[in-house]
Amino acid sequence: MSLTFPSGHSGFQRSSTNENWIFCLGYDDSFDMVGTENQLNEDLNTTETDINVKDGTLFTIGNYYLMNQIGNQIITTGELIKVVDENDTWNSISENYENEDRLWDEIGINTLKVQRSLNGLTTSPAALHEPERFFNSSFTPISFADTTIDDRVSYGAILSQPSVRESISLKNSTSKTSNISLEIANFTYNGKPFSEEIFGGTRKYINRICKVFIQLNGNPYLHNCLQIYSGRLINFSHNQDRITLEIVSHDPFKGIEVPQVKTDKNNYFPIAYGDYTANASQSNSQSVALSFGSSAGIDEFRKRKTLYPMPVEQRRGDTIFSLTGLRSILQNAYPHFYEKSIDSFIPIANHASTMSSVDAGNETFGSGYAVRHNQSLLKGQFVKLLERTESGDSTNFDWAEDDNAFNGDYIDTSSYTQCLITGDFTADDNATIKFKMPQLTGVADAISIHLVFSGSVQLLSTPDKTISGSGEIRIQLIDESFGASDILGYYSLTGASTTTIFNQTSGGTLNTSSLAYFLNQNNSNSEFNSSSSGWGEEIKLKMKAVQQSGDLDGTLGGYLRLADVVIEVRSKLDYSDQDKKSNSYKVLDDINELYCGANGLKDVSSWGGDALITKIVFAHRDLMQRFGNFKDGNDIPYGSAYDPVNWDSGTNISVVKDWALRYWITEPKQLNSCLTELQQNGGFIGRYNAQGDYTYVYIPDSITTDHTLTKNDIIDLNIQLTSFEDVVTSMDIEYEKHPVSNKGYVSKVEATNSSNVTAYNVGSNENKRTVRLNALVSAPAATPSTGNVNDDYYTYFDNIFSQKLIVSFSIVNQDFYDIDIGDFVAFGDVGTNAFGSSFSGKDFIVTSINRKLGSLGVTVHEA
């Protein structure tokens, strides 16, 4: 969005050559809003000079003020007034004052006597119109040439030739605005050297806003001048003849750190944005109970990584508190323990013996909120096997040598490990398959081996052996894990037959003609605790042929197909003796962070309140609003009634940039660093423009041209292409940050623009870029989208990193002096083509501006 041209901008024509720059050095309240509300206590017409206000102490006799509305360009549209005392005489409008003979104390402290329309504008503001405001207009102007501006004399005291430089980097999603070092004469001002006015006088200039305007043809009003810079005066020095002023660009977030709220132990309450999901029950998001069956998935195996870290703060008796953040949470706030051996996050109970009892809602803790868990670290989970160590075979049984019984992160029925059943029946013949499971934290409070399998067993006659005798043969499945010997069930054969019915020792049967889910009722915790190896013990499953009764004989056939082995574990820390207590407390001492799956922050009330922040650009805005001084250049706070530029109009970033995030901050970090990181993850740039308005800049899906330039408007045209070294044809994009700080990223996309690879003759590892994104969770495409440029991260940045035209030029038509960073430019007839192609149909975004007295240099990048 272009800079706002002054209301009387007819003076900005190419024939205008008398250009002057005015530096408005703000003092005291400079350009700030007066108070926080509409100060009018009456409706005004355009000529009244006695104004009733709510609090007259906010105004100063002799000072200037602008009357305008929030959301308007204050300087370009507001009426300028001056507060005077009873001895002032003014007849420029009404020839005299009403009740001019009254003394100030007779008027009253909340009635102002003013001069009106000092800048040629008139208004009639209303007391009940909420957006109406008074704004300070407290500045001392200096310029290149003597002039008058807004009822004040501006001395032509500037000796140096300052420039205003602004730029953005589309590739890095960053912006820069230059500082200004201004050298002026130490002239006589109100009878004293100007250096004494700047410092040591009654007015305070340090750290006040300085605005720079272009004045053409001596126009006496600021609303007919173009503002090109907004900064703050931070330093000055002088000798007898000269003064040097150091003015820096407007950055209200410099030096601010987040998070800002901490405990007495210097642990910070974390900041988290995004849609998080705790590990819970597959069928009930408000429970952490385990349920084995076909629906057991990511939750029961505790494989969700949609959590954020929270510092462990305090042990109080048998209870441990962890910091959740800055808002109250009613559900899913319970802490998770990271089990690194299986890369899983396990909900921790707030009870010594009941695993499903968790602290679902947080509670007030100091200046923030916290959740509890019991020191037992009691937790439940499903675990997969890690390794097959042996596949046994015998006369009747042959276990396959593959790992299909534990592939996948959770139950996977797409493949299986088979035990082939064959050969003449041999009583007590058996074969075992053995596995290793992960090393877990704590000891087993309960442990059971669940299975997913199908099976079919038959007794048959062969040419070498016919069925004989009577009685029963059983084909047993036995769990010998941790030294146990639990018969889980059996297939029964009583004659020539085929059976798929598995008789469970615990009662009931399973039909295993297709995959069946066997829920093991045996608890092997006593065997685990008796074992000297603990988690190092093997998981063993044995197939065994048993002569249950009689003398039945024959040839066996069939199979058992083991699709998955699921270990249900309830683990905890052991405090049963002194050594175990010592070990348990050591485990607790080593836990610095736990993890929370409750949703992040919601909008602050000034943006409408209670909406969960799930988009990167919304988190960016919230960080500035919640932790910074997010106001425009006239000290007006941004909010739901007053948005930054391009928020929900213009390029409409709040709708177009819908990329989702999960982002957290747990240790002090510069706010500006966080904002830059979100910009780089979200593909946009946030910046204060030259007029002090916060502006969002990016390449939208549909571009509206702000300026069309021809050879009559520009000179010194230079056309080049993106350097081939800067062209990127493929990206390795790592995103969805892992909640544990040293674990990298959950997801990765290897994205390639094959058309560019071919066109530029690029090798497989050339022109490649690796990016790691700490906030983005919306999946980038693997190839550029054929839809909109903002469809995803890769599509957006592939467009930027492709070879593009870069055009630089100087503006000679002052009608285009309002051109700004982020504006979109098209070219008409500029007297040449861009290499071998026409400029027609091409859009460009302004990426660099360099202003000097009498000149404006611009660089644009093909969008």
VENRACOR-V827171 format. One record per residue. BURIAL is + if it has 24 or more other C-alpha atoms within 12 Angstrom, else -. D_FIRST is the distance of its C-alpha to the first C-alpha in Angstrom with 2 decimals. Layout:
# VENRACOR-V827171
BURIAL&D_FIRST / BURIAL&D_FIRST
This chain:
# VENRACOR-V827171
+&0.00 / +&3.79 / +&6.71 / +&8.72 / +&11.52 / +&14.92 / -&16.69 / +&19.28 / +&17.25 / -&19.98 / +&21.30 / +&18.50 / -&20.48 / -&21.92 / -&25.26 / -&24.26 / -&25.92 / -&26.72 / +&23.98 / +&24.55 / +&22.79 / +&23.52 / +&23.72 / +&23.95 / +&26.20 / +&26.06 / +&29.42 / +&30.89 / +&28.29 / +&25.88 / +&22.72 / +&23.58 / +&24.01 / +&27.68 / +&29.19 / -&27.62 / +&28.24 / +&28.50 / +&31.26 / +&32.35 / +&35.87 / -&36.00 / -&34.06 / +&33.41 / -&33.74 / +&32.20 / +&35.25 / +&36.75 / +&37.37 / +&38.93 / +&36.38 / +&37.70 / +&35.68 / +&36.39 / -&36.83 / +&37.56 / -&38.04 / +&34.29 / +&34.29 / +&35.93 / +&37.81 / -&36.34 / +&32.77 / +&29.73 / +&27.47 / +&24.50 / +&24.81 / +&21.67 / +&20.35 / +&18.53 / +&14.95 / +&14.71 / +&13.68 / +&17.20 / +&17.93 / +&16.42 / +&18.23 / +&21.09 / +&24.72 / +&26.40 / +&29.92 / +&32.61 / +&35.33 / +&38.73 / +&42.36 / +&45.34 / -&46.27 / -&43.09 / -&43.50 / +&40.72 / -&41.23 / -&38.02 / -&37.52 / -&40.72 / -&43.18 / -&44.20 / +&43.29 / -&44.69 / -&47.42 / +&46.93 / -&50.37 / -&49.52 / -&49.15 / +&46.15 / -&48.19 / -&49.21 / -&45.62 / -&45.02 / -&42.69 / +&40.13 / +&40.02 / +&37.97 / +&38.95 / +&35.92 / +&34.93 / +&32.28 / +&29.52 / +&29.64 / +&26.29 / +&27.21 / +&25.33 / +&27.35 / +&26.77 / +&29.19 / +&28.12 / +&30.23 / +&32.02 / -&31.53 / -&27.80 / -&26.62 / +&23.04 / +&24.62 / +&24.73 / +&26.03 / +&24.16 / +&26.01 / +&25.42 / +&27.86 / +&27.25 / +&29.28 / +&27.60 / +&28.69 / +&27.60 / +&28.78 / +&30.64 / -&32.28 / +&30.36 / +&29.98 / +&26.86 / +&26.77 / +&30.58 / +&30.96 / +&32.36 / +&30.38 / +&32.78 / +&32.11 / +&33.16 / +&30.72 / -&32.82 / -&30.62 / -&27.78 / +&24.93 / +&21.80 / +&18.39 / +&17.58 / +&14.71 / +&14.74 / +&14.38 / +&17.13 / +&16.40 / +&20.16 / +&20.61 / +&17.42 / +&17.38 / +&15.58 / +&17.25 / +&16.89 / +&19.98 / +&22.42 / +&23.91 / +&27.64 / +&28.42 / +&31.93 / +&33.10 / +&36.51 / +&38.56 / +&39.10 / -&41.07 / -&39.06 / -&41.02 / -&44.20 / -&43.30 / -&41.53 / +&37.78 / +&38.30 / +&40.24 / +&37.38 / +&34.96 / +&37.43 / -&40.61 / -&39.88 / -&39.18 / -&35.38 / +&33.64 / +&30.85 / +&30.90 / +&27.94 / +&26.22 / +&22.66 / +&22.25 / +&19.38 / +&19.15 / +&18.42 / +&18.93 / +&21.56 / +&22.63 / +&26.15 / +&27.16 / +&25.17 / +&26.58 / +&23.77 / +&20.81 / +&18.85 / +&19.27 / +&18.15 / +&14.84 / +&14.42 / +&13.92 / +&15.55 / +&16.80 / +&19.90 / +&23.42 / +&26.72 / +&28.91 / -&31.77 / +&33.69 / +&36.93 / -&38.99 / -&42.20 / -&44.01 / -&41.76 / -&38.31 / +&35.80 / +&33.32 / +&30.29 / +&28.40 / +&24.84 / +&22.96 / +&19.32 / +&18.50 / +&19.80 / +&21.42 / +&22.64 / -&24.67 / -&28.32 / -&28.02 / +&30.16 / +&30.40 / +&32.59 / +&33.75 / +&36.71 / +&39.99 / +&43.68 / -&46.62 / -&47.12 / -&43.67 / +&42.48 / +&38.88 / +&37.94 / +&35.64 / +&32.05 / +&31.57 / +&28.79 / +&29.44 / +&32.00 / +&35.35 / +&38.75 / +&42.08 / +&45.11 / +&47.22 / +&49.61 / +&48.59 / -&49.69 / -&48.72 / -&45.55 / +&47.17 / +&50.22 / +&50.95 / +&54.36 / +&55.29 / +&56.48 / +&57.88 / +&57.57 / +&55.54 / -&52.47 / +&52.52 / +&49.43 / +&46.54 / +&47.16 / +&50.92 / +&50.57 / +&47.92 / +&45.58 / +&42.29 / +&40.07 / +&37.38 / +&38.23 / +&37.07 / +&39.36 / +&40.76 / +&42.96 / +&46.63 / +&47.39 / +&50.98 / -&54.38 / -&56.20 / -&59.62 / -&59.20 / +&55.54 / +&52.47 / +&49.07 / +&45.70 / +&42.34 / +&39.94 / +&37.06 / +&35.65 / +&36.10 / +&39.11 / +&39.86 / -&42.51 / +&43.10 / +&42.98 / +&42.59 / +&45.91 / +&46.09 / +&46.55 / +&48.60 / +&47.56 / +&50.56 / -&49.72 / -&52.66 / +&51.12 / +&47.42 / +&47.47 / +&46.44 / +&49.35 / +&49.19 / +&51.52 / +&53.90 / +&54.27 / +&57.99 / +&60.83 / +&62.17 / +&59.91 / +&57.19 / +&55.24 / +&54.97 / +&51.52 / +&49.44 / +&46.79 / +&45.08 / +&44.19 / +&45.46 / -&44.52 / +&45.28 / -&44.68 / -&41.03 / +&39.97 / +&41.64 / +&44.15 / +&46.33 / +&49.96 / +&52.19 / +&55.89 / +&57.27 / +&59.10 / +&55.85 / +&57.13 / +&55.01 / +&55.55 / +&54.26 / +&55.14 / +&55.62 / +&56.08 / +&58.69 / +&57.79 / +&60.68 / +&63.79 / -&66.74 / -&69.64 / +&70.44 / +&74.11 / +&76.54 / +&80.11 / +&82.70 / +&80.79 / +&77.17 / +&74.65 / +&71.14 / +&68.55 / -&67.04 / +&63.34 / +&60.55 / +&59.47 / +&60.51 / +&57.58 / +&54.66 / +&51.21 / +&49.66 / +&51.32 / +&53.91 / +&53.99 / +&56.57 / -&55.68 / -&58.50 / +&61.60 / +&64.32 / +&67.66 / +&71.08 / +&73.55 / +&76.78 / +&79.79 / +&83.45 / +&86.70 / +&86.33 / +&87.08 / +&87.43 / -&85.17 / +&83.32 / +&79.71 / +&76.60 / +&73.65 / +&70.02 / +&68.45 / +&64.92 / +&63.11 / +&60.58 / +&57.91 / +&58.81 / +&57.41 / +&57.17 / +&60.12 / +&63.16 / +&63.63 / +&64.19 / +&64.42 / +&64.11 / +&64.75 / +&64.44 / +&63.06 / +&63.41 / +&62.03 / +&64.67 / +&66.66 / +&70.35 / +&73.44 / +&77.00 / +&80.19 / +&83.87 / +&85.53 / -&88.60 / -&88.59 / -&91.36 / -&92.07 / -&91.94 / -&92.34 / +&91.43 / -&94.34 / -&95.25 / -&93.50 / -&91.35 / +&87.66 / +&85.43 / +&82.12 / +&79.13 / +&77.47 / +&73.97 / +&74.28 / +&71.72 / +&73.09 / +&69.95 / +&70.52 / +&74.28 / +&74.46 / -&76.48 / +&75.04 / +&76.04 / +&72.96 / +&74.83 / +&76.78 / +&77.54 / +&81.08 / +&83.47 / +&86.85 / +&87.83 / +&86.57 / +&83.06 / +&79.32 / +&77.25 / +&73.56 / +&74.24 / +&73.48 / +&75.49 / +&73.67 / -&75.81 / -&73.88 / -&74.80 / -&73.65 / -&72.84 / +&69.93 / +&69.91 / +&68.61 / -&68.83 / -&65.04 / +&62.93 / +&63.92 / +&62.54 / +&65.24 / +&64.65 / +&66.89 / -&68.56 / +&70.05 / +&68.68 / +&69.40 / +&68.41 / -&72.04 / +&72.50 / +&69.24 / +&70.38 / -&73.84 / -&72.46 / -&72.35 / -&69.37 / +&66.99 / +&63.80 / -&65.52 / +&67.96 / +&67.69 / +&66.83 / +&69.88 / +&70.54 / +&74.05 / +&75.51 / +&79.26 / +&82.10 / +&84.57 / +&88.01 / -&87.52 / -&90.92 / -&93.78 / -&94.13 / +&91.54 / +&90.71 / +&88.88 / +&85.92 / +&82.39 / +&79.27 / +&75.65 / +&72.55 / +&70.19 / +&66.55 / +&64.55 / +&60.87 / +&59.65 / +&60.94 / +&59.10 / +&60.18 / +&59.56 / +&59.57 / +&59.60 / +&59.58 / +&59.88 / +&60.96 / +&64.71 / -&66.14 / -&69.75 / -&71.28 / -&70.48 / -&69.40 / -&67.13 / -&65.65 / -&64.93 / -&63.22 / +&61.19 / -&59.96 / -&59.02 / -&56.81 / +&55.14 / -&54.74 / -&52.85 / +&50.26 / +&47.24 / +&44.74 / +&45.02 / +&42.39 / +&40.87 / +&39.72 / +&38.31 / +&34.66 / +&32.15 / +&30.18 / +&28.72 / +&25.75 / +&26.49 / -&27.40 / -&24.27 / +&22.40 / -&25.13 / -&27.78 / -&29.97 / -&27.80 / +&28.67 / +&25.87 / +&26.16 / +&22.73 / +&21.53 / +&18.08 / +&19.95 / +&22.37 / +&19.71 / +&18.41 / +&22.07 / +&23.20 / +&20.92 / +&21.93 / +&25.59 / +&26.40 / +&23.92 / +&22.78 / +&19.46 / +&18.24 / +&15.49 / +&16.39 / +&18.62 / +&20.59 / +&19.37 / +&19.96 / +&17.53 / +&19.35 / -&19.73 / -&19.01 / +&15.97 / +&13.63 / +&11.17 / +&7.43 / +&7.46 / +&11.21 / -&12.74 / -&10.15 / +&7.06 / +&8.47 / +&11.24 / +&12.55 / +&15.49 / -&16.98 / +&16.23 / +&17.24 / +&20.75 / +&22.58 / +&25.43 / +&26.78 / +&29.87 / +&29.30 / +&31.59 / +&32.15 / +&35.77 / +&36.12 / +&34.23 / -&31.13 / -&28.31 / +&25.42 / +&23.00 / -&25.08 / +&24.79 / +&21.00 / +&20.92 / +&23.55 / +&21.67 / +&18.55 / +&20.99 / +&22.71 / +&19.69 / +&17.68 / +&14.42 / +&13.28 / +&12.82 / +&12.21 / +&12.06 / +&9.71 / +&11.65 / +&11.66 / +&13.06 / +&10.52 / +&11.00 / +&8.15 / +&9.21 / +&8.71 / +&11.05 / +&12.16 / +&12.43 / +&15.62 / -&14.31 / +&11.61 / +&10.03 / +&9.93 / +&7.45 / +&10.41 / +&14.10 / +&16.27 / +&20.06 / -&22.92 / -&22.81 / +&19.46 / +&20.17 / -&23.25 / -&24.60 / +&23.19 / -&24.15 / +&24.01 / -&25.18 / -&25.38 / -&24.82 / -&28.04 / -&30.45 / -&31.13 / -&27.57 / +&27.88 / +&28.78 / +&30.78 / +&31.97 / +&31.15 / +&33.43 / +&31.27 / +&33.01 / +&31.50 / +&32.81 / +&34.04 / +&37.71 / +&38.42 / +&40.98 / -&39.46 / -&41.47 / -&41.46 / -&38.31 / +&36.55 / +&37.84 / -&36.20 / +&35.50 / +&34.15 / +&35.11 / +&32.40 / +&32.77 / +&31.17 / -&34.50 / -&33.11 / +&31.67 / +&34.90 / -&36.89 / -&34.70 / -&34.61 / -&38.21 / -&37.34 / -&40.17 / -&40.28 / -&39.26 / -&37.08 / +&33.30 / +&33.33 / +&31.25 / -&32.29 / +&29.78 / +&30.86 / +&28.52 / +&29.57 / +&27.37 / +&26.76 / +&29.38 / +&27.86 / +&29.88 / +&28.30 / +&29.60 / -&32.36 / +&30.99 / +&27.50 / -&26.73 / -&26.92 / -&24.61 / -&20.99 / +&19.54 / +&18.90 / +&22.50 / +&23.72 / +&23.49 / +&25.46 / +&23.77 / +&20.31 / +&21.69 / +&24.16 / +&21.39 / +&19.99 / +&23.55 / +&24.77 / +&25.34 / +&22.24 / +&21.52 / +&20.10 / +&19.49 / +&19.42 / +&19.70 / +&19.59 / +&17.82 / +&20.53 / +&18.85 / +&17.39 / +&15.36 / +&12.87 / +&13.10 / +&9.58 / +&8.46 / +&7.04 / +&8.16 / +&6.83 / +&5.52 / +&8.29 / +&11.18 / +&14.47 / +&17.63 / -&20.23 / -&23.54 / +&23.32 / -&27.10 / -&27.49 / -&26.88 / +&25.44 / -&28.90 / -&30.58 / -&27.72 / -&25.57 / +&21.84 / -&21.82 / -&20.14 / +&18.40 / +&14.71 / +&13.46 / +&10.86 / +&10.55 / +&12.92 / +&14.45 / +&14.29 / +&17.53 / +&17.87 / +&21.38 / +&23.03 / +&22.89 / +&20.96 / +&17.61 / +&18.01 / +&15.44 / +&16.11 / +&14.56 / +&16.01 / +&16.97 / +&15.24
